[in-house]
């Protein structure tokens, strides 16, 4: 069994710690980017929800049901994307 010098072990420990801190920094950066994307996606969903509310308020003809269904789909799409973005967070 060979023993490593104290300076070698110290170097090895610093290398491991710097790699770990780099990985944490990269991971935090990715999480922050995911949070930003999530907020933008939820903001878009809110805008589409507001549009859907207006569509429902003004719906009074034969095509109203179709308009409302399309509006619901428009709201659901960014929510599905937001769900995908939120999973890694």
Buried (B, 14 or more C-beta within 10 A) or exposed (E): EEEEEEEEEEEEEEEEEEEEEEEEEEEEEEEEEBEEBBEBBBEBBEEBBEEBEEBEEEBEEEEEEEBBEEBBEBBEBBBEBBEEBBEEE
